[in-house]
Amino acid sequence: AFFYCYFHEGGFSVPTIQAVRTDTAKLIHYYGHDDWTEVFDLAADPYEMKNLANNPAATALRTSLEAEFVKQAKAIDFRIPSFADKEGSKKDREPAVVGDAEMLNAWVLDYRFDKDEGNAVVDASGKANHGKSRGTTLIAGPNGANVRHFNGRSFITVANSPSLNPTGIPWTINVVFKAEKEDGMILSRGGPSHGYCLYLDKGRPTFTVVTRRQVHTIAAKASVVGQWADVTACISAEGHLVLQVGGNEVARSEVSATIKTEPRHDMQIGADRAAKVLEGKDVPDFTGDMERVRLYSGEAP
């Protein structure tokens, strides 16, 4: 017999798989999905057309394969690494392998643009999550302070860091902006497997979180185009999505949407040009001005 494993990769739909193969049979496990288990009698079914996992007549076969699975896994000291699509409750997780991010209960990114020079975007949070402008320009805002202008082809990139890890914790985004067009990406991080983004859809602020390729979206009902808007999007401690405009709650989802795996791709402000969080939906780059961009590790007070 031999042991087989495949670890989930960001950007691909194949989940983490573990299996054991003998001369005449095969057992396949998908971590966190016991109902997906597969058992095949390869002598009678070489093309694996009939899954016997829940067939009472194959109980002895499954029992022997489970024992072989455990034996082979122990022989190689098998562990699921932190980058893989590991699911299950916190008590089932091995801290050395996978775990939630540290919740700092603090602003971990704070762009005010008042200290910026050229393409250098300065983070005022104290966490040194500085950004780099890709074509945005500094202009005077409504109160005389600097704002960043996005021309529909420009954006800001922010490199990954431990303080920007949203895995398994409440997470808050706050952006003050004035949009010139109805559709545009305000902020994005990650890809179609794990990530989040705040964007405009027909002028309405919209917040999407993707975890294990499951998409959760909430949206405001009114357009904010042509006016200064203060928009906050939050993943709450209960796993709810909450959207506020001007300090007033405008949308909430009761669907649990905690991010399970840290997004690999860098954050982009004003665009989503990496792996694209919204797979199959083409959201253009943002056009307009941004006065402030902030991220809070936890639920912002």
Disulfide bonds with the S-S distance in Angstrom:
none
